Amino acid sequence: MNNFESFFEGKPTEIESNQNEIEQTYHNDEVFKDISVFSETLRNEAIHRYNIINYLIHHDVQIFTERHIIPHLPVLKEKFGDDIPNWRTISRWWKSFKESDFQIVSLVTTAKKKGNRVKNLEPEVDRLLNENIKRTLSAERPCLAEGMRTLRTEI
């Protein structure tokens, strides 16, 4: 079993009381979900985000707007390192955290799910294209026009 207590700021009893305080302040009865299903990097990032939000809550930030977050940024940079994001990003983290009923799982990044991750070419076309590129580039004097002609005839 993994022990993640060392990642959170404070002692385990402090963390539990912090979570209870957040739940009482924002009227939440839910308990955090388990983040052990994610990779260590994603877990560490979610815990880092939680620590930032937790710090702001304990310093009486109740509205996560520019006016309330920016005064805390220098202290956050001192306490958590230089990788503190813009106030707007912290506000998005808070929104996600709050909308998920204060589950730390909501702070796990979803950046890997973005973008085009699927190949658009059929496997046969991809194979023909790669063979033709190798043949064209392996010639003594590669000619792009000749390579395109060859590829068109093969397809």
Steps between C-alpha positions, in 0.01 A plus 500: 500500500631844408548763767426843358497684831848639437372699199239692693595795712458441870437192704232246404270624778547857374408391148187324623397808697572717192276278289230513768532877515464529122196273510342702782577834338355399165229263627640181356444151640706311239837340571795525260532222242811289475766644268727197518372381162695777327871508425734645759555814292127570472448429872780740595355770275150457649641513852699813412183664370312394813769651722476833317120508531519390862749779579269760346198369689690513829598859427135603470467501122132422454458644152760378252529812288796706384460750782510230767769269357767739366605633845585141599708413190840613640448293815381203294814523285712510812320209662437270200772601252501706183255279313194685634261569213303811420208595726254393229639145495470477878142625466427222245651244738274628776195487276574142399572402861179660625279359223628149568386524864858563616651181361874517447458286189359808326842665529668234285597654168315394186750650255592161354142451385515805274593515136496259211637169626368277223679420177311629197658276239408143427779257593560404135530863385731574792720204406516606133582857597782393734649262239489771235663756729781256580552418133503867398734609777738208450562600135830664419323818395153501657231658286172585668305514173614147407403377845150650465455342157599161634267533797205599278548196278522266800184636660 
